Structure formats: C-alpha cells, structure tokens
Amino acid sequence: MDHIKLLTERYENLKCIEEDVRTVTDVLIKAYENGNKLLICGNGGSCADASHIAGELMKGFLKKRPLSQEEKNKLKEKAPELSDDTLNKLQKGLPTVVLSDLNALNTAFSNDVDPNLIYTQQLFGLGKEGDVLLGISTSGNAKNVAETVKLAKAMGITTIGLTGGMGGFLKENCDYSITVPEKETFKVQELHLPVYHAICAQCEEHFFKE
C-alpha cells in the first residue's frame, strides 16, 4: 500500500511536498535496513510529536508485527522461563530514541551546563555514524535542535528537518527536509501529524508483511 499517495489524496495541500516525504521515508528505511536507529528531538508540541512517532515505530501501528515462530523458539532456547503468553504478545519495533524523554539527564545538563545543548549531549552519547536524526521545529530555528543538527553532521549522522513556514535553519542545513505549507505554529503541527503518520506507516509496510 502506498501510504504517501494516500496522504496527498487526503490532504491535497501536501502534494507540494510529496517527493520530500518519499525521499525522507526511503532514507529512514535504508538506515533501518543497515541496522541503524532514528533519534528525534523537538520542543513543546514538537516534543510530543517526537514521542508520538516513537510510539508508532517501536510497536504495531497499522499491523500487529508478531514474532515468527522461529524467533520465538530462539528466545525460548536462551530463556526457557519466557512464557508463550509473553512471546505471543511481543511486537517487532524499529529502533527509535526520543531525546526529550530522558528527563533526569536533560534537567541535570540544563542546570549544570547549558539548556541549549541538552539534545546535543544526548546525541553525542547515543548516536553513531549511519544513524538518522530527525529534528522537529515549526519554524525550523529552534536553537537546541539546530545545535544538535550541527553535531550530527560532524558525527556522520544523517539529518532530517520537519518544519513549516520558510523552513529556517533546518531546511537550509539538514541533509533532507520536509517543510509543510503553513506558517502559524498550530497549523504547522496539524500538518506534521499526517506527514509522520504516513512515513511511519510506509516504514511498517516495508518491514512487516503481517
């Protein structure tokens, strides 16, 4: 199923960014195929969106993603105490880390060092070459997201910006970007949701057949 085509059929005003959405989806799929992970950062509503994206990628979204019998058997061999009930309920995930969710680390670094570098510090500790960083900012100019993008490029981490308006720093400096055609913050956020839903659904379609 082509979830990106469905996206632009439902939201005709997003046809102008269809190719950008497809490109970003392909980049993310390739990273996952190579055994890498997605790291996401944003503030306020974009922070909530980051957690929302992780929720769709790390468990079943439109599909159940059950373990195969072979996968269950391998786990059972190493840990016989694992119940069939647990193994039957587990769902396959696509590795995703939300940099805003480690509250103790973020508040400590903000208080002790620099609040504009909370995501940058996490990326330095968690990221590796080949990973993907998704920075979400409705203006494209959030300073803590911008600083994290700068470090990501130095670490060989692919950068993606999800923005609105003119795209700002993220559009100009990320390897790839999606800039939805709205300017007001809440309207940008309203379009970000169907965009990342389509990306998550397309990734799920690629990796999970059941």
N, C-alpha and C positions, 0 to 999 in steps of 0.2 A: 504494500500500500504506500502511496506517495503522500505522506502527511504534510509535506511542504506545499504541494499543489492544493491540498485541501485547505491549508491555511490561507492561501491567497484567494481561493474561491469564497471563503467565508468573510475574509477581510480584504476587499478589493483595494483599499488604500495601502496595502502592504505589497502589492505586486511590484512596486518600485524597488523593493529590497529582496525579492525572491532569490536572485542569484547569490547575494551575500549570505542569505540564510543557508542555501545549499552548500556554499563553499565552507562556511563555518562547521556545518554538520559533517562534511567529508573530512575536515581537519581533525575533528574530535574522534570520529570513527577510526581514522588511521592511528591516532595516538593510542586509543584503547587496544587496537589490534597489535600494537608494538609493546604492550604491557605497561603503558604509562597511565597517569592519572590526571584528573581535572581538579584544579584548585580555583576557588571562587571567592571574590571579595566585593563588598559594596556597603553602603551606609543607609540607615533608615529603611525605607521601603525596599531599596535595592538589597539590603542585608537580608530582609525577609525573603526576597526573591531568590537569593543565593541558597538559603535553606530549602526553599520550595524545590529548586532544581535538583538538589541533592536527594530530596525525598523521591523524586521521580526516577532518578538514575540508580539509586542504591537498592531499590526493591522493585517489585512489579508495578508497572504503571498501567498500560493497557493490556498487558499479558501477565500471566502468573509466574513465569520463569522458574518452573520446578527443576530440581536437580534430577539428572538422569539416574537410572538405576546403577550404572557403573560408578558415577560419582558418589552415590550413597554408599555403595559397597566399599569403596576406597576409604571413605571416612570411618565407616564401621570397623574396618580392619585395624585402623590405628587407634580407635577409641570405641571398643565394644559396648561401653556403657551408654553411648549415644542412643537414645530411643528412636524407634521408627517414627514416632509422632513428631519429634523434633526435625528429623531429616525430611519428612514429608511436608513440613511447613516452611522450611528454609527456601528462600528465593535468591536467585543469582542477581548480583549487583555489578554496576560499572563504577570503579573506584573514583570517589569524589570527596574532596575535603573542602569544607566551608571555613574560611579563615576567620570569620567573625564569631564562630561558635565556641572558641576556647576563651571563655570569659576571664578566668583567673590569669592566664598568660597575658591577654590583651590589656587588662586593667593594671597589671603589675608593670608591664613595659610602658604603658601610657603614663603612669605615675612616676616611674623611676628614670625613664629615658626620654621618650618623645612620642606623643599621641599620634603624630602623623606617620609613624613608622611601625605601627602595630602589625599591619598585614605584611609589611616588608620583612620584619623579623621572622614571622611565621614562614613566609616563603623561603627564606634563607635556610631555615631548619628542616623544612619538609619537602621542598621542591628538588627536582633533579632534571638534568638535561633530557629533553624529549617530552616532558610533561606539558600541560596546557594550563595557562592562567586565563580565567575569564574575569575581567573587571567590569562591574556594572555601575554606571553613573548616568543619571538622566541628562546631565549637562555635558558629561564627558570630561569634567575638570576636577573631580574630587581629588584633593591633594594626596590623601593616603593611598588611594587607588593608583594614582599617577606614579608615585614613588615606587610602588610595588611593580608596576609595569617596567620601569627603568631597570630594576634589579633583575627581573625575569629575563629580559633581553640579554643581560650580561651573563646569565646562567645557562643560556641556551634553551630557555623555556618559551614555547610559542605563546604569543599574547593575542587575546581576542577582546575587543571592547563592545559592550552592549550599551548604546547611548540613545539620545534624542537630540532635538534641536539641530545645531550645526555640527554636532559630534565632538567638538572640543579637542582636548589633548588626546583622548583615547582614539578618536578617528585618525588623527594625524600621526600617532606614534605606535599604535598596535599593528601587529602583522596582519590582522584581519579585523574587520569591524562590521557591526550592524547598527545603523542609525535609523530609528523609526521616525516616520514623518509627523512628529508632533513636537511642540515646544514646552508647553506647561507640564510641570512635574507629574501631576496625577494622570494626565493624558498619556504621557510617555510611558508611565508604569502600566497603564491599562493595555498598551500595545506590547510591552515587553512580555507579559504573561503568555499570550497565544504564540508569540515567537518562540519562547523557550519550551513551551509545551510541544510545539511541532518538532523542534530539534531533539528533545528527549524521546518523543515517540518514534522518530526516524532512526535514532540510535538503537532503540529497543527492537524495532523491526529488523534491523540489520543483524543483531547479535542473537536474538532469541526467536526461534521459529514456533515455539509452542505458546 
